[in-house]
Amino acid sequence: MTSVEILRDADGKICEFRSRGHTGYAEAGRDLVCAGVSSIVQTAVLGLEEYLKLSCKVEQEQGHLSCQVERDIFLNREIDAILETMVLGLRAIAREYPQHLKVEEVVGHVTKI
């Protein structure tokens, strides 16, 4: 099972997300659920770094991706649009494949980059 943890600050803004594990839906290379989750989280990182030009702390290795977001008060709407859309996509997959993907939110998380 893949678990994605969404960490929000005291204001409810996403400040970090972490994806861990393999969905186990199918064998490696043919796992559509894993590919969907991976595409969504990696596209969010691309949007933050390439489109918004934010400096994020990203760690990625086999079966794991984490991203700490450096918030910019002038880009809050854009950051929220990217990250909340990521959450919507992940939740849609989790509804269809609950035995393969768990999305969990933690509110009140404080992070330092």
Beta strands, then each sheet from edge to edge (+ up, - down):
strand 1: 2-8
strand 2: 14-20
strand 3: 57-61
strand 4: 64-68
strand 5: 101-107
sheet 1: 3+ 4- 2+ 1- 5-
end
